[in-house]
Amino acid sequence: MGAADRINAALRHVPVGPLYALGFAPAAVYFWLALQNQLGADPVKVLEHEYGLIALQLLIAALVVTPLRDLTRVNLMRFRRLLGLLAFYYVVMHLSVWLVLDRQLDWPRIVEDLTKRPYIILGMAAALLLVPLALTSTNWAVRRLGGANWRRLHRLAYPATALAAIHFVWLVKAWPPEPLLYAAGVAGLLLYRVLRGWLRVAARNPAGGRA
């Protein structure tokens, strides 16, 4: 038995349910630190940033699952729904902090941001793309939609992650390396998906469809 097989065998014994509690632990810690005024001079901005960053990290982690399986045979597919849902929940927390604590439900100002600030528009677009994915992340939804339709719908995760990465880059404005590295990682993962699909088509039709 190879290393990948041993890892996969061990992962089959890991329960998914408790991992949700583990996934929410950073959110609770950051919120507690904010309440204790231990997040610096602007705790709301820090809280908003950290929730958004964790959401992006989880979206990227969900994209990593397939290439990791392809390249190393380590199979994390049973955890991909967990990663996607946690990413969505962190997006909701990120938006909630922005709406309630940052903008204090000042709807004219919120509408102005959503019409005049491109990075906020991109972030909201990414969040909206994730809504149907979260709503259909159940076994019942897979059966109801059918496997092929469900997979097509969940390809919305790709543009959602790309928009989230661009949102992060555009947000910081000063071009520090961190958001650029995240954007490069997302670009690499999406390029891998494109090449993987192209190679599969080429393998099925090596003669280019000619008799």
C-alpha positions as CSV (number, residue, x, y, z in Angstrom):
1,M,0.0,0.0,0.0
2,G,1.4,3.4,-1.1
3,A,1.5,6.6,0.9
4,A,-1.6,8.0,-0.8
5,D,-3.6,4.8,-0.1
6,R,-2.6,5.0,3.6
7,I,-3.7,8.6,3.7
8,N,-7.0,7.8,2.0
9,A,-7.6,4.9,4.3
10,A,-7.0,7.2,7.4
11,L,-9.2,9.9,5.9
12,R,-12.2,7.6,5.6
13,H,-12.3,7.4,9.4
14,V,-12.5,11.2,9.8
15,P,-16.0,12.3,10.6
16,V,-17.1,15.3,8.6
17,G,-19.6,16.8,11.1
18,P,-17.2,17.9,13.8
19,L,-15.0,19.6,11.1
20,Y,-17.8,22.2,10.8
21,A,-17.2,23.2,14.4
22,L,-13.5,23.4,13.8
23,G,-14.1,25.5,10.7
24,F,-16.1,28.0,12.6
25,A,-13.6,28.3,15.4
26,P,-11.5,31.1,13.7
27,A,-14.7,33.1,13.2
28,A,-15.6,32.8,16.9
29,V,-12.0,33.7,18.0
30,Y,-11.9,36.8,15.8
31,F,-15.3,37.9,16.9
32,W,-14.3,37.5,20.6
33,L,-11.1,39.5,20.0
34,A,-13.1,42.2,18.4
35,L,-15.4,42.4,21.4
36,Q,-12.4,42.6,23.6
37,N,-11.0,45.4,21.4
38,Q,-7.9,43.4,20.6
39,L,-7.9,43.8,16.9
40,G,-6.2,47.1,16.7
41,A,-7.5,50.6,16.1
42,D,-10.2,49.5,13.6
43,P,-11.5,46.1,14.8
44,V,-14.5,46.2,12.4
45,K,-12.2,46.5,9.4
46,V,-9.9,43.7,10.7
47,L,-12.9,41.4,11.3
48,E,-14.3,42.1,7.9
49,H,-11.0,41.5,6.3
50,E,-10.3,38.2,8.1
51,Y,-13.7,36.7,7.4
52,G,-13.3,37.6,3.7
53,L,-9.8,36.2,3.6
54,I,-10.8,32.9,5.2
55,A,-13.7,32.6,2.7
56,L,-11.2,33.0,-0.1
57,Q,-8.8,30.5,1.4
58,L,-11.6,28.0,1.7
59,L,-12.8,28.5,-1.9
60,I,-9.2,27.9,-3.0
61,A,-9.0,24.8,-0.8
62,A,-12.1,23.5,-2.5
63,L,-10.5,24.0,-5.9
64,V,-7.3,22.2,-4.8
65,V,-9.2,19.0,-4.1
66,T,-9.4,17.8,-7.7
67,P,-5.8,18.5,-8.8
68,L,-4.5,17.0,-5.5
69,R,-6.4,13.8,-6.3
70,D,-5.2,13.8,-9.9
71,L,-1.5,14.5,-9.1
72,T,-1.0,12.6,-5.8
73,R,-4.0,10.3,-5.6
74,V,-4.9,11.7,-2.2
75,N,-8.7,11.9,-2.2
76,L,-10.4,14.7,-0.3
77,M,-13.6,14.7,-2.3
78,R,-15.7,13.8,0.7
79,F,-14.6,17.1,2.3
80,R,-15.2,19.4,-0.7
81,R,-18.8,20.1,0.3
82,L,-17.6,21.0,3.8
83,L,-15.0,23.4,2.3
84,G,-17.6,25.0,0.0
85,L,-20.2,25.5,2.6
86,L,-17.8,26.9,5.1
87,A,-16.6,29.3,2.4
88,F,-20.2,30.4,1.9
89,Y,-20.8,30.9,5.6
90,Y,-17.6,33.0,5.9
91,V,-18.8,35.1,2.9
92,V,-22.1,35.7,4.7
93,M,-20.2,36.7,7.9
94,H,-17.9,39.0,5.8
95,L,-21.0,40.7,4.2
96,S,-22.8,40.9,7.6
97,V,-19.9,42.7,9.2
98,W,-19.7,45.1,6.2
99,L,-23.5,45.7,6.2
100,V,-24.2,45.9,10.0
101,L,-20.9,47.0,11.6
102,D,-19.1,48.9,8.9
103,R,-22.0,50.6,7.0
104,Q,-24.4,50.3,10.0
105,L,-27.3,49.5,7.6
106,D,-27.0,52.9,6.0
107,W,-28.8,51.7,2.8
108,P,-28.3,54.8,0.7
109,R,-24.5,54.5,1.3
110,I,-24.7,50.7,0.7
111,V,-26.4,51.2,-2.6
112,E,-23.9,53.9,-3.5
113,D,-21.1,51.4,-2.8
114,L,-22.8,48.7,-4.9
115,T,-23.0,51.0,-7.8
116,K,-19.8,53.1,-7.7
117,R,-17.1,50.9,-6.1
118,P,-16.0,48.2,-8.5
119,Y,-14.3,46.0,-5.9
120,I,-17.5,45.9,-3.9
121,I,-19.5,45.1,-7.0
122,L,-17.1,42.2,-7.8
123,G,-17.3,40.9,-4.2
124,M,-21.1,41.0,-4.2
125,A,-21.2,39.2,-7.6
126,A,-19.0,36.5,-6.2
127,A,-21.3,36.1,-3.1
128,L,-24.4,35.9,-5.3
129,L,-22.8,33.2,-7.4
130,L,-22.2,31.1,-4.3
131,V,-25.9,31.3,-3.2
132,P,-27.3,28.6,-5.6
133,L,-24.3,26.4,-4.8
134,A,-25.0,26.6,-1.1
135,L,-28.7,26.0,-1.6
136,T,-28.0,22.8,-3.7
137,S,-25.2,21.4,-1.5
138,T,-27.4,18.4,-0.4
139,N,-27.8,14.9,-1.6
140,W,-31.4,15.6,-2.3
141,A,-30.4,18.5,-4.6
142,V,-28.1,16.2,-6.5
143,R,-30.8,13.6,-7.0
144,R,-33.4,16.3,-7.9
145,L,-31.1,18.1,-10.5
146,G,-29.4,15.0,-11.8
147,G,-25.6,14.5,-11.6
148,A,-24.8,16.3,-14.9
149,N,-27.0,19.3,-14.2
150,W,-25.7,19.6,-10.6
151,R,-22.1,19.5,-11.8
152,R,-22.8,22.2,-14.4
153,L,-24.4,24.4,-11.8
154,H,-21.5,24.0,-9.4
155,R,-19.0,25.2,-12.0
156,L,-20.2,28.6,-10.8
157,A,-17.6,28.1,-8.1
158,Y,-14.9,28.9,-10.7
159,P,-16.0,32.4,-11.6
160,A,-17.0,33.0,-8.0
161,T,-13.5,32.2,-6.8
162,A,-12.0,34.3,-9.6
163,L,-14.1,37.3,-8.7
164,A,-13.3,36.9,-5.0
165,A,-9.6,36.9,-5.8
166,I,-9.9,40.0,-8.0
167,H,-12.0,41.7,-5.2
168,F,-9.2,41.1,-2.8
169,V,-6.6,42.5,-5.2
170,W,-8.7,45.5,-6.0
171,L,-9.6,46.1,-2.4
172,V,-6.0,46.6,-1.1
173,K,-5.1,49.0,-4.0
174,A,-1.4,49.2,-3.0
175,W,-0.4,45.9,-4.8
176,P,1.2,44.1,-1.9
177,P,2.3,40.5,-2.7
178,E,-0.3,38.7,-0.6
179,P,-3.4,39.4,-2.8
180,L,-1.4,38.9,-5.9
181,L,-0.2,35.5,-4.7
182,Y,-3.8,34.5,-4.0
183,A,-4.9,35.7,-7.5
184,A,-2.0,33.8,-9.1
185,G,-3.0,30.6,-7.2
186,V,-6.6,30.9,-8.4
187,A,-5.4,31.6,-11.9
188,G,-3.2,28.5,-11.8
189,L,-6.0,26.3,-10.5
190,L,-8.5,27.5,-13.1
191,L,-5.9,27.0,-15.9
192,Y,-5.4,23.5,-14.6
193,R,-9.1,22.9,-15.0
194,V,-9.1,24.2,-18.5
195,L,-6.1,22.1,-19.5
196,R,-7.6,19.0,-17.8
197,G,-10.8,19.4,-19.7
198,W,-9.0,20.0,-23.0
199,L,-6.9,16.9,-22.5
200,R,-9.9,14.8,-21.7
201,V,-11.6,15.9,-24.9
202,A,-8.4,15.2,-26.9
203,A,-8.1,11.7,-25.3
204,R,-11.7,10.9,-26.3
205,N,-11.3,12.2,-29.8
206,P,-7.6,11.9,-30.8
207,A,-8.4,12.2,-34.5
208,G,-10.2,15.5,-34.1
209,G,-13.5,13.9,-35.0
210,R,-12.4,12.9,-38.5
211,A,-13.3,9.4,-39.7
